[in-house]
Amino acid sequence: MHILIKLALRILAVWVVAYIVPGIHYVSWMALVIFAIVLAILNTILKPVLKIITLPINIITLGLFGVVINAVMILLAARLVNGFSVDGFLPALLFGLVLAVVDFFLRIKD
């Protein structure tokens, strides 16, 4: 049950951020839900691997390279989901930053 609540909050967060950030487009609620699920799966499986691989860069940039990893994950998820699109790297970067803030206020942790 806890997982379903987290998923519902994640979908709500993605919807709010997609409404706020320019350059984020979706055609239906189903595309939004699928994007949130794909993003959660990528963050669970691929993000830890990328963080380990980019650890030296992350240390040099004092963790700011993590924001770039988030943007890459968002771009990858958008590429995998039909009906959800991101106009480029800067909207994905802004999407990731705003999503992190919304996640903080909703207390969502991956």
C-alpha positions, 0 to 999 in steps of 0.5 A: 500500500505504501508503494501505491501512495508513493506512486500517486504522490510521484504522479501528482508531483510530475503533473505539478512540475509539468504544469509549471516548467515550460518545455514539458508536454504531455498528451494525456494523463496516461502518458503522465502516469507512464512517465512517472512510473518509467522515471521511478524505475530508471531512478531505482535501477540506472541512477545508482550505477550512473552515480558510481560511474560519475563519482569523481566528477561528482566529487569535483563539482561538490555534488552538482553533477547529480543535477545533470544526471537527473536531467539525463534521466528525465530526457531518457524517460521522456524518450521512452514514453510516447506522449510525453516530451521535453524540448531540450536539456535546459527544460529537463534540468529545470524540470529536475530541479523543480521536481526535487523541490516538490518531492521535498515538500511532499516527502517523496524519497526514492 
